[in-house]
Amino acid sequence: MKIQLLPDHLISQIAAGEVVERPASALKELLENSLDAGADNISVILQQGGIKQLRVADNGGGIAPDELPLALTRHATSKIASLDDLERVASLGFRGEALASIASVSRTAIVSRSRAHKHAWRIASEGAALIPAEPAALDQGSVVEVNDLYFNTPARRKFLKTENTEYGHCEEVFRRIALSRPDVGFMLQHNGRAQWRLMAGEPRKRLAEILGDEFVEHALMLDESAAGIRLWGMIAKPAYSKLSRDAQYFYCNGRFIRDKLVAHAIRQAYQDVLHHERHPAYALFFEIDPTLVDVNVHPSKTEVRFRDGQAVHRFIFHALHKVLAAPANAAATPVSASGTAAIPDSYRAPYQPQIPLKAAESLGFYETLFGGISPAPDAKFVATETQETAQEFPLGFAVAQLHGVYVLAQNQQGLIVVDMHAAHERIMYERLKNALDNRAIAMQPLLLAVSFHADRLEVATVEEQQDVLRDLGFEIAALSPESLAVRAIPAMLAEANAVELARAVIADIREYGGSRALTERRNEMLATMACHSAVRANRSLTIPEMNALLRDMEATERSDQCNHGRPTWFQVTMSDLDKMFMRGK
């Protein structure tokens, strides 16, 4: 084929593939235009998740009549005029392609009235066809109405998801924008029903409205400045951590961004206080000289590039670390006169020797343990070990439970101390991996289905990922646009809290997608399921239950550590104990 120039309408449709991925992408661009126009009141009306109609009305500065045709023309913008403007851009929009891209794949109409004109004007387009401007009625500002998105590109329309899913993405964009501008009032309506009505007010009030009162109650205020940059907002205490990243909002000069450098700095700040399988919640606002950050990295404008990334990383890390490291009112550990923890000098720390934990439980195990013993009803039983049982059962036999957290067992070397939750978590994790590999995760129907409130994206995830959920042993159904019912869970996790377990799995599938959840994120998701099913602290175990746990550990690969890398047991030898009590001296 010969090299030839593409028609303008085709160029716009190609650009639309990057700019207008779904209705939520169009909504983001329109909301940013309204804010750039100086609006302090914005209303959004959606029909069928934004697929049928997406309407944004604002009270901003409006567009002059002679500029209306340019509003739907590619590479026409009021935000920048030169390279110098681009390098110090402070507006949310600047590329001059969003409205043209949206118009090229929809039936779009703009009604606008600028402050300098007596009445409003309307311009419309149907795909590539532009309809001339004509007078219209509007008090002030602009109304942009986008109908039948992708009506002229059916192949792209097929890639849109269900109405609930598309609405969920639109609602998340609305939340992000509204969170960034508490000084602006926002309204969102979907299919004729009001979903959000936010009055302009203080940042703390807006944070509570968007992220919930519980977040604000468990959050720490942050406001740090240095060398012309500022970071302020709220970060949740470690105890308020989440299973997913859906409560993480970071803004650079008012623009919501997702940046690996920023995410790494925040993760590092939480490293010593937050379990690495959990995620912090935060709403942070970063202010920096626009010339020190490049926002022209991707058409979606959610990626940026900092001129001095290391300095930004250090500042964010230290700002968060300072707040998280602030001393809490907690009882201090007893210390010696020298200021070190008071530990006997002669005591050597327990250790985890390399003993083979791979013996399978024998059929006559409990006969071996209790056979031939007829103690009095209230007598305590302690197993007497032989060389044979020491080799077959290297973790020994349980003698007691400590504070509902640790199992104490006796083996040939002395005392074994087991973290029962960590050990059980590893056992369940390995079983889940094996069962999933063999496609043999059996379902356990619940006697009574358990329902719970869910947001629209959670409901949409369940509706779209039924096959993945079944592979994982779940039967979950949508009861309404905002509620789900758990009807079955994996049989091996029958003791777990069904709602908490279901929420955790849905969160992983929602964030990474069904295919990634079963491939790249498989182990992380199974680890989360195992954690929810593992025996909890403060649960009283019987001697047979404790021994069964020890036997399972001996038969489970990698049972020396839990799923998160922590040790599951330690050995305290008789020699260690003798030194502690100064025997033989």
N, C-alpha and C positions, 0 to 999 in steps of 0.2 A: 504493500500500500504506500501511497505517496504521503509525505509529511504535509499536514494541512492544519490550519487554525480551527480550533473548536468553536462552535457557536456559543454565544454568551450564556444562553439558557442552560446548555449542557455543562458549561464551566460552573455555573451556580449550583446545579444539581450535584456535581461531583463534590464541590465544597460543602454542600449540605450534608454529605455523608460523614464529614468530620465534625461539623458544627452542630448539626441537628440529628444526633443519634437516636433520640426518642423524644416524646413530648416534654419530658423533664428538661432536656437540653434547650429546647425553645423557650420554656418558661424561665430558665436561668437568664438567658440573654435578654428577654423582655423586662424582667425585674431589674436587672442591672441597668438597662437603658432608663427605666423610670427613676432609679436612684441618681444616675448621672444627670438627669434633667431637673434635679432638685426637689423631687416630690417628697411630701411628708405624710402622704396618705395613699395607699395602693390597695386596689381590690383585684382579686383573681377569681375568675369563674371557669370551672372545668366541666366538660361533658364527656362521659365515657373515658375517664382517666386522661383527658386531654387529647385523645385521638380524634373524637368528633369535633370538639371545640375547645379552644384555649383563649381566654379573653383577659387582658390586663388593662386596667384603667388607673390613671394616676392624675394628680393635680400639679404636675411639674410645669416646666417652662413652656412646653409645647413646641410645635414645628411651624415655621412660616410657610404660607401656601406655596411659594415658589420653590421651596426646598423639599416639599413632599415627594415629588418624583425621585429626587436623589436619595431619599430614605430607603427606597426599594432598589437602589442601584448598587452594584458591587463596588467595593473600595471607595465608598463615599462616606465620610464621617466628619463630625464637628469636633471630635476629641483631639486630633493631632493634625499638624500641617507640615511637619518637617522631621528629620531624623533626630534633632535635638529634643523635640516634643516626645518622640517615641522613647528616648532614653530617660526621660523624667516623667513618664506618664503616671498620673495620679487617679485617673478615672478608671471605672471598672471595665468599660468597653473602649476599644480604640482601633480595631482591625477593619471596621467598615464592611463586614461581610455577613453579619448575623441576619439582619432583616432580609437582605437579598436572598440568602440561602433558604430561610424559612419560606419566603414568598414563592420560591421556585418549586417547592414541593407541597404547596397547599393553596387554599383559597384564602387570601389575606386581605384585610381591610384596615386602614388607619384613619381615624378621625382625630383631628388635632386643632387646637386653638392656642396660638401664642399670645402673650400678654399685649403685644403691640397691635393686634388685629381685632376688629369688631365682632367677627363671627368665625366659626370653625369651617374647615374644609375636610373633604373625605377623598381618599384615593384607594384604589383596590387593584388586586391582580389575581389572575387565575392561572397558576403555574407561570409560564413564560409571557402570558398576555397581560399587558398593563392597561387598566381602565382609567381614563383621564380623571383629574381631580374635579370635584363639584362641591358647592356649598353644603354645609351640614350644621346640625345643632349640637353644641357642647359648651358648657360654662367655661372651663379652663382645663388645660393639660392635654393628655392624649389617651386614646383608647385603641389598643391593637387587638384585633380579633383574627385568630388563626383557625380556619375550619378545614376538616377533612385532610389531616396531615398524610402525606404520601399518596394522595388520591391518584396522582399521575405517574407514580413509580411503584406499582403493585408488588414488585419483587422486594422492595425495601419494607413495605407495609406488612408483608408476611413475617418479618423478623420481630415485629412488635409483639409484646406478651399480652397477657390477659388485662382486662380493664383494671382489676384490682392491683396488679403488679405495676402498671403504668401510673396509676394514681399514687401508689406508694412512693415511687421515685419522684413524682411531682411534689408530693407532700414533704419529702426530705429536702428537696431544693428550697421549697418555701421556708422550712424551718431554718436552714442554713442562712438564707438571706435575712430573715427576720431576726435571727440571733445577732447578726452583725450590726444591725441598725435599730437599737432600742428607741431611738428618737423619732422613728417613723411608725405610723400606724399601719397595720396589715389586716386584710380579711381574705379568707379562702372559702370558696363554695364549690361543692362537687355534686353534680346531678341534682341541683336545686336545694341542697341542704348545706347550711353553714357548718364548716368544720373548725375554722379558727377565726377568732376575732381578737386582735391584739392592739391595745391602745398604746400610744407613745408614752414612754416613762423612763424610769431609772434602769440601768443595766442589770442590777440584781433582780429586779422584778421580771425583766424579760428572760433572764437565765432560768428563773423558777418556772415561768410559763412554758418554756421550750424543753428544758431538761428535767423539770420536776422539783417539787419542794424537797424531796429526799436528797437529791444531789446537792442542793444549796446547803442543807443542814449538815452534810458530811464533807463540805468543800472548804478549802483554805483560800483566803484572799491572797492575791499576788500583784505586786506593782513594783517593778525594778527598772531602773534607768541607768545607762552608762554610755559615754562616748556618742551621744546623739541617738541612741536606740532605746526603745522601751518595750517591755513585756508586761502586760497586765491581764487580769481575768481571774478565773477560779480553777483550782485543780482539786480533784477529789482525794480524800485521805485513802491510804492503801486499803483499808478495810472495806471501802466502797468500790472495789475493783469489779470489772465486768468480764464476762466470758468472751465478748467480742469487742470490736473497735467501733461499735455504733454510737458511742457517746464521746467521740473525740472530734473537737472542732478547733481548728487553728486558722487564724486569719492574718494575712500579711497586708498591711495598709488597707484593711477593710475587705480584702478579697479572700474567700475561702480557698485554701490550698491543701494539697497532699504532697509533702516533700520528704524524701528519704532522710535527708540530713536532719531536718527538724524532728522527725519521728525517732531517729536514733538518739538524739540528744535527750528527748523526753524519756525514752526507754532506759537510757543510762542513769538518769536522775532517780528513777524508781527502782533501779536494779537491786539495791540492798534492802528494800522494804516491801517489795511486791513479788509474789510468787510468779515465776516467769510464764506460767500458763494463763495468767490473768492479764487483763489490760486496764490501764488507768483511764479514768474519765476526766475530761477537761474541756474548758472553753477559754482559749487563750488568744489575745490580740497583740500582734507584733507590729511595732511601728518603726520604720526605717526610712532614711532618705531614699526617694524613688530612684535616684541615680545609682544606688548601690545594689539594686535588685533588677534582674531582667525578667519581665513578665511575658515577653513575646517568645515563649518557648513552644507552645502548642495551641492550636485553635480553641481548645476547651478552656484555656487560661487558668487551669487549676495547678499547673506546674510552673515553678519559678527557678531562677538560677541566681544565687547570691554572689556578689563580686568577691567577698571574703568569707567563704563558707566556714572556715575553721573558727573565725572570730564569732560568727553567728552561733555555731554549735556550742562554743565555750560559754557564751553569754546565756543561752537558753538553759544549758545544763546547770550552771552555777546558780541561776535565778531559782530554778525549781528545787535544786538540791538544798539551797539555803532554807526554803520554806518547809520542805519535808524533814529536814534535820533538826528543826526547832524542838527543844526538849519538851517532853510530855510529862504530866504529873503521874509518875509511876514509881513504885517502890524500888529502891536501889538494891543492887546485888551486894551482899555483905562483902566488905573488903578488909584486907589486913592493914596494918599500920603503914606499910610501904605503898599502899594504894592499889595493890593487885588483889584479884579475887582470892578469898580465903579457902585454899585447897590444900590438904595435907601434903607436905613435901615428899613423903615416901610413896604417895599414891601415883601409880602410872595409869594413864588414860586407857579405857577399854579399847579393844581393837577388833577388827573383822578379819580373822585368819582365812586363808585359802583352803576351805574344806569343800569337798564335792557335794553340791546340793542337787543330786539327780536320782536319788533312790525313789522308786515308786512305792506307794503305800501298799503294805502287804494285806491280804484278805483277812488274816487273823490278827490285825494290829491291836484291836482292843483286848483280845484274849492275851496277847503278849503283855499288854500294859496292866490289865486288871485280873488276868486269869489266876485262879487258885487263891485269891485274896478274899477273905471274908471279914472285913473290918467291922467294928462297931458302928452303929448308925451315924454317930457324930465324929468318927475318927477321920483324921487327915491322911491322905495317901501320897507318898513320895516314891517314885519309881526307883528301883535299884538297878543300876546299869551293869551289863556285862560287856565284854569286849565285842561280842556279836551284835548286840543292840547299838553299841556306840558306832560301829561301822555302818549299820543299816540306817540308823537315825542320828545323823551327826548333830542335829539341833536339839537332841535330847527330848525330855518330856517336861510338860508344863507343871509348875508347882503353884503358881499364883498369878494374879493380875494386879498391876499397880496403878491406882488412880484412874482406872478405866482407859488407860492409854497404852501401857506396856504389858507385854506378857513376859513373865519370868520363867525360865526353863533351866533344868539341870542337865548338863551333859558331862562327859568324862573329864573335860578340862576344867569345869567349874560352872559359872553362871552365864546363861544366854539371856540377853535383853532384846526383845523384839518390839518394834513400833508396829502395832497390829494394823493400823489403818494403812501405813505405807506398804507393808507386806501384802495385805489383802488386795490393795490397788494394783500391784504388779501382777499378782496371780490372775485377777479378773482381766487385766489388760492383755496378757498373753493368751488367755482363753478366747477373748474376743477376736484377736488377730487370727488365731487358728481357725475359729469358726467362720470368720468372714472369708478367709482364703478358700475354705471348703464350701462356701455358700451354704452354711448350715447353722445360721443364727436363728434358733427356734423362737417363735412368738409365744408369749404368755398372755392370753386374753385376761383383761381385768374383770372382776366380778361386776363392778359398776364402772362405767366410763367416767373419767375425770375431766371436767371442762375447766377452761381458764381463759382470761382475757388476753387477747393478742393484738398487735398492731397489724395494719393491712399488709405490710410486706411479709410478716410471719405467716399470715393466712395464705397469701399468694405463693409463698415458698412451699408450703404444705401441698397446695393444690397442684403445683407444677412438678414436684419432686416425689410423687408417690412411689415410683419404682425404687428410688434410692432409699427411702424410709423403710420400705418392705425388706430390702436387702439387709438393712441394719436391724431388723426385727421389730419395727414399729408399725402400728396402725393408728394413724392420726387423721381426723376428719374435720373439715370446716363446718361449724354450726351456724355461723353468721359472718359478715365481713369483719367482725372484731372479736371472734371467739373460736376456740378450737377444742376438740375433745380427744383425749388419749384413750384408745380402746384396747390396745395391746402394747406391751413392751418386751424387749428381749427376755427370754425365760431365765437366762443366767443372771439377769439383773432384777429379778422379781422383787427383791427387798428394797430397791431404790425408790426414792420419791419420784413418782411418775411425771409430775408436772415439771419439776426442776430438771429431770433428765431430758424430757422432750424439749424444753426451752433451750438447753445447751446444744443439743444436736441440731435443732432448727437454726440456731444462731450461726453455727459453723457452715451449714449448707447454704444459708442465706448469704453469708459473706463471701464464700469461695465458689459457690455453684456445686451442683450435684456431682459432676464428673471429677472436679478437683478434690472434692471432699472424700471421694473414694480412691483417689490416686495420690496426688501430692500431699494432701492433708490427712490422709487415712489414719496414720498413727496418732497424730495430734487429736483427732476427733475421738478415736477409740480410747485414748488416754483420758479424755474428758468424761466419757461414758463410764470408764472404770472407776474414776475418782468419785463419781456420784453413787456408784454401787458399793464401794468399799465400806467395810464396817467402820462406824463412826466412833470418835472418842467418847468416853463415858458410858459406853455400852458394856454391860456386864456379860462376860463369857463364862461358860462352864468349863471344867477341866477337859472333857472330851472335845468341846469346840476349839479350845486353845491348841490341843494336840493335833486336831485335824488341820488347823492353820499351819502348824509346824511341818506336818507331812506334805501339805500342798506346796509349801516353800521349797522343800527338798526335791519336789518333782517338777518345779517350774524353772525354766531358763531365765537367767539374768535376775534371779530373785534376791541377789545381794543388794540391789538398789531399786527404789521405786521408779515410777515412770518419769520423775522429774530429776533423777540423779542423786537423790538423798539415800543414805544407807538405811536398810530395813532392820538390821540387827547388829549387835556387838557382843563380843565374848569378853567376859571378865574371868580371868583364870583364878584358880585356887591360890597361886602365888601372889597375885594382885591383892586378893582379899586378905591373905596372911600379912602382907606388908601394911595394909590399912589398919589392921588391929595389932600390929607389932608382935605377931606370934613368932616365937623362936628367938626373941631378943632378950 
